[in-house]
């Protein structure tokens, strides 16, 4: 049995139930394996109706493979930030492990990049 071709993996984001000021959020899949050769796609969605930004910007101690993100925009340039409102995207970057953080609607990092990641396989 092979890997599903063209499948979209959906990652759900939500605010933790603890009250502010903790301002933490979480994802339901901490590490996601995606297979580029199978044209698998990724999409982040909000479970609580709030807007979140997924950020693949490189940070100290979190060395993503160059160019720092597995995604490209419509002009074939690296796409470092995604929104929970964006459609599914197919990773086209080099294989490797990509750390990302999640920011809330105010730009506050509610999930640090030491936790979630995307592993792009050939």
ABEGO torsion letter per residue (X at the ends): XBBBBGBBBBBBBBBBABBOAAGBBBBABABBBBBAAAGBBBBBBBAAGBBBBBBABBBBGBBBBOAGBABBBAAGBBBABBBAABBBBBBABBBEBBBBBBBBAAGBBABBAAABBBBBBX
